[in-house]
Amino acid sequence: MNICIDIGNSNAKLGIFDHDQLVDVHLHVADRSIAKLLKTLNPDQVIISSVRKGIGKIVDQSRQIAKTLVLSHQTSLPIKSTYQSPETLGVDRIAASVAANFLHTNHNCLIIDAGTCITFDLVDASGTHHGGGISPGVEMRLKSMHKFTSKLPSVVPKGTPELIGKTTTECMRSGAIWGAVAELEGIIARYRQFYDNLTIIICGGDAFFFESKIKDHIFANPNLVLIGLNQILRFNLND
């Protein structure tokens, strides 16, 4: 049994794998609950990926239970990369790129992670990661409009807005959400100009929302990062 731990800014997501098979997923796991869960599951191997610092206690606790790998830019990967500042590349982007290459071998893949930020990553058919782009997510767009103006209100995302807003709040939601949809469709179209037979995979908190709005054939996979972490773990620890 392998356990993959994806630590976000507030809590963690755990994936339980039997070799390549994702058996179960635990969502919204608090830091204090990780060690208890690991003791209960008693895994053979663990990989930890974190977008924040200060996880030393979690790593130490995991190492007392099982062989543990902490993902960083120095970790060996089953794909190649031409990224010129690997130390600044988010570990979630690394894992998602590995997963896309594993699930869609010999395909050009564009991975879109729609969360706090919207990230784009290109992995070609040879298994080489080239980089991509980073853009504000929907909630960040709304917050920035409020922060950088004197009169626009604080607004949170809510459902699918009408294209033509009838109030300032509705207009802000329309601009943020439909603007993001148009951006994704435009970016996908640009990538298709350079890469034939491009497979589009979307993950992140807003994955299913955007999947239903984008006029293109895309695969939504909320567990893409976990799948990539498992492949990285297996590549390094040879289970």
Buried (B, 14 or more C-beta within 10 A) or exposed (E): BBBBBBBBEEBBBBBBBEEEEBEEBBEEBEBEBBBEBBEEBEBEBBBBBBBEEEBEEBBEBBBEBBBBBBBEBEBEBBBBBEBEEBEEBBBBBBBBBBBBBBBBEEBBBBBBBBBBBBBBBBBBBEBBBBBBBEBBBBBBBBBEBBEEEEEBEEBEBEEBBEEEBEEEBBBBBBBBBBEBBEBBBEBBEEBBEEBEEBBBBBBBBBBBBBBEBBEEEBBBBBBBBBBBBBBBBBBBBEB
